[in-house]
Amino acid sequence: MRNDFLVLLTGLLLGSLTVAVPAKVPVKEKPGIYTLLLERVEGPSLPVTLSVPEGYSPDRPAPLVVALHYRGPVTPFFGGGMLRELVEPGLRSLNAVMVAPDCPTDRWNDPVSEAAVLELITDVRAAYAVDSEKIILTGYSLGGIGTWYLAARHPGLFCAAIPMASGTNAATVQQIRDIPLYVIHSTADKLLTIHKIRGFVEELRRRGVSVEFREVPGVDHFDVTAFVEPLRDAGGWLRRRWEREE
């Protein structure tokens, strides 16, 4: 009861567009953004922000977008900020269920965070009608680093990965197989410069990995909303891929 009260209070503080619901309850089919606490098999509860799209129906499996947030002071439902300002407007055309968990550690590319994301996906698939062939992973900055990491380790789970303003390393890139990538990066990013990413994209293409590379000119690393339009283009890329596969 106390946990439910805390979730409700946090949801009210986040604004009138947010409705708090406990985890593992009947699906909220009404479109909107909700907050929930995912009760973990191991470890503390995981705060998650969830978006239900217009027209969602349990009779029609929807895509699922998993969004990993950037670095920052991870107050409850911190991932909801990125969901609202970037991922939901950027990928709205997919009519997808979207989830943005809070990072349970200080980074996404470690076993604890990995386990939390995988458990979240399992829980959402059990509660919502999700098309298992259309699970998309995306992330910005710290979340982009996690996107590379999870894409390399779980290519069969995700139909595509979209790292934004991100970084990675040669070992992770070497692991990547059989997962399409849409990489978005600014030419003016001074925190995570574009040069290494360009090299990694070229290497992946030489190996035959499907990679789209969108360079955004002149945008600062912290100008998150400047990535909405490139992310919309990534959504169009996904829809075209799905149409070819049908």
ZIPECOR-V29714 format. One record per residue. N is the residue number from 1. SS is DSSP state (2 for helix, 1 for strand, 0 for the rest). PHI is phi in degrees with one decimal (* if undefined). NEAR is the number of other C-alpha atoms within 8 Angstrom. Layout:
n=N ss=SS phi=PHI near=NEAR
n=N ss=SS phi=PHI near=NEAR
This chain:
n=1 ss=0 phi=* near=4
n=2 ss=2 phi=-62.2 near=5
n=3 ss=2 phi=-62.6 near=6
n=4 ss=2 phi=-62.1 near=9
n=5 ss=2 phi=-64.7 near=8
n=6 ss=2 phi=-64.0 near=8
n=7 ss=2 phi=-63.0 near=14
n=8 ss=2 phi=-62.9 near=11
n=9 ss=2 phi=-61.8 near=8
n=10 ss=2 phi=-62.6 near=10
n=11 ss=2 phi=-60.5 near=13
n=12 ss=2 phi=-66.4 near=11
n=13 ss=2 phi=-66.6 near=6
n=14 ss=2 phi=-74.6 near=7
n=15 ss=0 phi=127.0 near=7
n=16 ss=0 phi=-69.0 near=6
n=17 ss=0 phi=-81.8 near=6
n=18 ss=1 phi=-104.5 near=12
n=19 ss=1 phi=-116.5 near=11
n=20 ss=1 phi=-89.6 near=12
n=21 ss=0 phi=-136.9 near=12
n=22 ss=0 phi=-71.0 near=11
n=23 ss=0 phi=-71.0 near=8
n=24 ss=0 phi=57.5 near=7
n=25 ss=0 phi=-122.3 near=7
n=26 ss=0 phi=-52.4 near=5
n=27 ss=0 phi=-61.6 near=6
n=28 ss=0 phi=-87.3 near=6
n=29 ss=0 phi=-85.1 near=7
n=30 ss=0 phi=-69.6 near=7
n=31 ss=0 phi=-59.3 near=11
n=32 ss=1 phi=155.8 near=9
n=33 ss=1 phi=-112.3 near=11
n=34 ss=1 phi=-126.7 near=12
n=35 ss=1 phi=-117.3 near=16
n=36 ss=1 phi=-149.6 near=13
n=37 ss=1 phi=-107.3 near=12
n=38 ss=1 phi=-82.9 near=12
n=39 ss=0 phi=-74.8 near=8
n=40 ss=0 phi=-83.8 near=10
n=41 ss=0 phi=-64.3 near=4
n=42 ss=0 phi=-134.4 near=4
n=43 ss=0 phi=91.7 near=5
n=44 ss=0 phi=-69.4 near=6
n=45 ss=0 phi=-60.8 near=8
n=46 ss=1 phi=-108.1 near=12
n=47 ss=1 phi=-69.2 near=12
n=48 ss=1 phi=-135.3 near=15
n=49 ss=1 phi=-103.3 near=15
n=50 ss=1 phi=-124.7 near=13
n=51 ss=1 phi=-116.7 near=12
n=52 ss=1 phi=-103.1 near=14
n=53 ss=0 phi=-78.8 near=11
n=54 ss=0 phi=-58.3 near=7
n=55 ss=0 phi=79.6 near=6
n=56 ss=0 phi=-61.8 near=12
n=57 ss=1 phi=-143.0 near=8
n=58 ss=0 phi=-64.3 near=7
n=59 ss=0 phi=-86.1 near=5
n=60 ss=1 phi=-129.2 near=7
n=61 ss=0 phi=-55.2 near=9
n=62 ss=1 phi=-106.3 near=12
n=63 ss=1 phi=-61.5 near=15
n=64 ss=1 phi=-125.4 near=13
n=65 ss=1 phi=-109.1 near=12
n=66 ss=1 phi=-107.2 near=12
n=67 ss=1 phi=-114.6 near=15
n=68 ss=1 phi=-104.2 near=19
n=69 ss=0 phi=-78.0 near=16
n=70 ss=0 phi=-76.9 near=11
n=71 ss=0 phi=-72.4 near=8
n=72 ss=0 phi=168.0 near=4
n=73 ss=0 phi=-71.4 near=5
n=74 ss=0 phi=-81.3 near=9
n=75 ss=0 phi=-77.1 near=5
n=76 ss=0 phi=-54.3 near=7
n=77 ss=0 phi=66.4 near=13
n=78 ss=0 phi=-59.6 near=11
n=79 ss=2 phi=-62.5 near=14
n=80 ss=2 phi=-62.9 near=12
n=81 ss=2 phi=-62.4 near=8
n=82 ss=2 phi=-67.8 near=12
n=83 ss=2 phi=-61.4 near=13
n=84 ss=2 phi=-71.8 near=9
n=85 ss=2 phi=-88.3 near=10
n=86 ss=2 phi=-132.2 near=12
n=87 ss=2 phi=-72.2 near=13
n=88 ss=2 phi=-65.5 near=11
n=89 ss=2 phi=-65.7 near=10
n=90 ss=2 phi=-72.8 near=13
n=91 ss=2 phi=-114.7 near=13
n=92 ss=2 phi=-57.2 near=10
n=93 ss=2 phi=-65.2 near=7
n=94 ss=2 phi=-78.0 near=8
n=95 ss=0 phi=52.6 near=12
n=96 ss=0 phi=-103.2 near=12
n=97 ss=1 phi=-69.4 near=13
n=98 ss=1 phi=-127.3 near=12
n=99 ss=1 phi=-131.7 near=13
n=100 ss=1 phi=-129.0 near=15
n=101 ss=1 phi=-76.6 near=15
n=102 ss=0 phi=-84.7 near=14
n=103 ss=0 phi=-66.3 near=11
n=104 ss=0 phi=-78.5 near=9
n=105 ss=0 phi=-128.9 near=7
n=106 ss=0 phi=-94.6 near=5
n=107 ss=0 phi=-159.1 near=11
n=108 ss=0 phi=-87.9 near=13
n=109 ss=0 phi=-94.6 near=10
n=110 ss=0 phi=-142.6 near=7
n=111 ss=2 phi=-62.1 near=6
n=112 ss=2 phi=-66.9 near=8
n=113 ss=2 phi=-65.8 near=13
n=114 ss=2 phi=-57.8 near=11
n=115 ss=2 phi=-62.9 near=8
n=116 ss=2 phi=-65.0 near=11
n=117 ss=2 phi=-65.1 near=9
n=118 ss=2 phi=-64.5 near=8
n=119 ss=2 phi=-66.4 near=9
n=120 ss=2 phi=-60.1 near=9
n=121 ss=2 phi=-60.3 near=9
n=122 ss=2 phi=-59.9 near=8
n=123 ss=2 phi=-66.3 near=9
n=124 ss=2 phi=-66.6 near=9
n=125 ss=2 phi=-65.7 near=9
n=126 ss=2 phi=-75.4 near=7
n=127 ss=2 phi=-96.0 near=10
n=128 ss=0 phi=-116.2 near=8
n=129 ss=0 phi=-77.6 near=12
n=130 ss=1 phi=-116.6 near=12
n=131 ss=1 phi=-78.3 near=10
n=132 ss=1 phi=-65.0 near=7
n=133 ss=1 phi=-90.3 near=7
n=134 ss=1 phi=-134.1 near=11
n=135 ss=1 phi=-103.6 near=14
n=136 ss=1 phi=-111.3 near=13
n=137 ss=1 phi=-113.2 near=14
n=138 ss=1 phi=-144.6 near=15
n=139 ss=1 phi=-169.8 near=17
n=140 ss=1 phi=-120.8 near=14
n=141 ss=0 phi=59.0 near=15
n=142 ss=2 phi=-54.7 near=14
n=143 ss=2 phi=-68.7 near=18
n=144 ss=2 phi=-67.1 near=18
n=145 ss=2 phi=-61.2 near=16
n=146 ss=2 phi=-65.0 near=13
n=147 ss=2 phi=-65.0 near=15
n=148 ss=2 phi=-57.5 near=13
n=149 ss=2 phi=-61.5 near=11
n=150 ss=2 phi=-72.4 near=11
n=151 ss=2 phi=-62.9 near=13
n=152 ss=2 phi=-68.4 near=12
n=153 ss=2 phi=-91.3 near=8
n=154 ss=0 phi=-138.2 near=8
n=155 ss=0 phi=-64.3 near=13
n=156 ss=0 phi=-76.8 near=7
n=157 ss=0 phi=-83.2 near=7
n=158 ss=0 phi=-105.3 near=14
n=159 ss=0 phi=-82.1 near=12
n=160 ss=1 phi=-166.9 near=11
n=161 ss=1 phi=-130.3 near=15
n=162 ss=1 phi=-127.8 near=15
n=163 ss=1 phi=-80.7 near=18
n=164 ss=1 phi=-125.1 near=12
n=165 ss=0 phi=46.6 near=13
n=166 ss=0 phi=-115.7 near=13
n=167 ss=0 phi=-143.2 near=10
n=168 ss=0 phi=-158.6 near=10
n=169 ss=0 phi=-140.0 near=6
n=170 ss=2 phi=-62.6 near=7
n=171 ss=2 phi=-65.0 near=6
n=172 ss=2 phi=-65.7 near=11
n=173 ss=2 phi=-60.7 near=12
n=174 ss=2 phi=-64.4 near=6
n=175 ss=2 phi=-76.4 near=8
n=176 ss=0 phi=-70.0 near=11
n=177 ss=0 phi=-145.7 near=7
n=178 ss=0 phi=56.0 near=7
n=179 ss=0 phi=-143.0 near=14
n=180 ss=1 phi=-68.6 near=10
n=181 ss=1 phi=-123.7 near=11
n=182 ss=1 phi=-125.1 near=13
n=183 ss=1 phi=-97.8 near=11
n=184 ss=1 phi=-120.3 near=14
n=185 ss=1 phi=-152.3 near=12
n=186 ss=1 phi=-88.2 near=14
n=187 ss=0 phi=-69.4 near=11
n=188 ss=0 phi=-105.6 near=11
n=189 ss=0 phi=-68.8 near=14
n=190 ss=0 phi=-96.2 near=7
n=191 ss=0 phi=-83.8 near=5
n=192 ss=0 phi=-124.0 near=10
n=193 ss=0 phi=-67.3 near=10
n=194 ss=2 phi=-78.2 near=11
n=195 ss=2 phi=-61.2 near=6
n=196 ss=2 phi=-66.9 near=8
n=197 ss=2 phi=-63.0 near=10
n=198 ss=2 phi=-56.9 near=8
n=199 ss=2 phi=-64.0 near=8
n=200 ss=2 phi=-66.6 near=10
n=201 ss=2 phi=-61.6 near=10
n=202 ss=2 phi=-61.8 near=8
n=203 ss=2 phi=-62.8 near=8
n=204 ss=2 phi=-62.4 near=12
n=205 ss=2 phi=-63.8 near=10
n=206 ss=2 phi=-61.7 near=7
n=207 ss=0 phi=-84.8 near=6
n=208 ss=0 phi=88.9 near=6
n=209 ss=0 phi=-76.7 near=11
n=210 ss=0 phi=-76.1 near=9
n=211 ss=1 phi=-134.0 near=11
n=212 ss=1 phi=-99.3 near=7
n=213 ss=1 phi=-127.1 near=8
n=214 ss=1 phi=-108.2 near=9
n=215 ss=1 phi=-92.0 near=8
n=216 ss=1 phi=-99.5 near=11
n=217 ss=0 phi=-77.0 near=7
n=218 ss=0 phi=67.9 near=8
n=219 ss=0 phi=-105.3 near=11
n=220 ss=0 phi=-68.0 near=9
n=221 ss=0 phi=-55.8 near=12
n=222 ss=0 phi=-92.3 near=4
n=223 ss=0 phi=-88.4 near=8
n=224 ss=2 phi=-62.8 near=9
n=225 ss=2 phi=-67.7 near=7
n=226 ss=2 phi=-67.7 near=7
n=227 ss=2 phi=-93.3 near=10
n=228 ss=2 phi=-61.3 near=12
n=229 ss=2 phi=-65.4 near=8
n=230 ss=2 phi=-58.4 near=11
n=231 ss=2 phi=-70.4 near=12
n=232 ss=2 phi=-60.7 near=12
n=233 ss=2 phi=-63.3 near=8
n=234 ss=2 phi=-63.6 near=11
n=235 ss=2 phi=-62.6 near=12
n=236 ss=2 phi=-64.1 near=8
n=237 ss=2 phi=-60.3 near=8
n=238 ss=2 phi=-64.5 near=8
n=239 ss=2 phi=-60.9 near=9
n=240 ss=2 phi=-64.3 near=8
n=241 ss=2 phi=-62.8 near=8
n=242 ss=2 phi=-65.0 near=8
n=243 ss=2 phi=-62.2 near=7
n=244 ss=2 phi=-67.8 near=6
n=245 ss=2 phi=-82.9 near=5
n=246 ss=0 phi=-80.9 near=4
